[in-house]
Amino acid sequence: MPTDFVKLSFHFSSSYLKICGIKMFLIRGNINHRHGNIGSLAQRISRYIFYSSLFEG
């Protein structure tokens, strides 16, 4: 497996996760008081995005 492909696929997946994280962040306030589990999931995703952005580039 070429490393360029791995980097590229990681970049695309992290970009996709960032987009999902932004969407989750925007609707998190609505969801939190209805479903606590989804709210904590959104927090986990945003934390993962933060850590993955540290390792990018």
NORNORPE-V399313 format. One record per residue. N is the residue number from 1. RES is the residue in one small letter. PSI is psi in whole degrees, -180 to 180 (none if undefined). BURIAL is b if it has 9 or more other C-alpha atoms within 8 Angstrom, else e. D_CENTER is the distance of its C-alpha to the mean C-alpha in Angstrom with 1 decimal. Layout:
[[N	RES	PSI	BURIAL	D_CENTER] [N	RES	PSI	BURIAL	D_CENTER]]
This chain:
[[1	m	117	e	24.9] [2	p	142	e	24.8] [3	t	-31	e	22.4] [4	d	-42	e	21.8] [5	f	-40	e	20.4] [6	v	-45	b	18.1] [7	k	-43	e	16.9] [8	l	-46	e	16.6] [9	s	-37	e	14.7] [10	f	-41	e	12.2] [11	h	-45	b	12.0] [12	f	-41	e	11.7] [13	s	-36	e	9.0] [14	s	-35	b	6.8] [15	s	-42	e	8.1] [16	y	-41	e	7.5] [17	l	-35	b	3.7] [18	k	-44	b	4.6] [19	i	-45	e	7.2] [20	c	-39	e	6.0] [21	g	-40	b	4.4] [22	i	-44	e	7.9] [23	k	-45	e	9.6] [24	m	-39	b	8.8] [25	f	-40	b	9.8] [26	l	-37	e	12.9] [27	i	2	e	14.0] [28	r	-41	b	13.3] [29	g	-40	e	16.8] [30	n	-44	e	18.4] [31	i	-36	b	16.9] [32	n	-49	b	17.4] [33	h	-9	e	21.2] [34	r	-49	e	21.3] [35	h	105	e	19.0] [36	g	-34	b	18.1] [37	n	-43	e	16.2] [38	i	-35	b	13.6] [39	g	-43	b	13.3] [40	s	-32	e	12.8] [41	l	-41	e	10.1] [42	a	-39	b	8.2] [43	q	-39	e	9.2] [44	r	-41	e	8.1] [45	i	-45	b	4.4] [46	s	-34	b	5.2] [47	r	-41	e	7.5] [48	y	-40	e	5.8] [49	i	-41	b	4.3] [50	f	-47	e	7.9] [51	y	-38	e	9.6] [52	s	-30	b	8.5] [53	s	-25	e	9.7] [54	l	-34	e	12.8] [55	f	-4	e	13.6] [56	e	146	e	13.4] [57	g	none	e	16.7]]
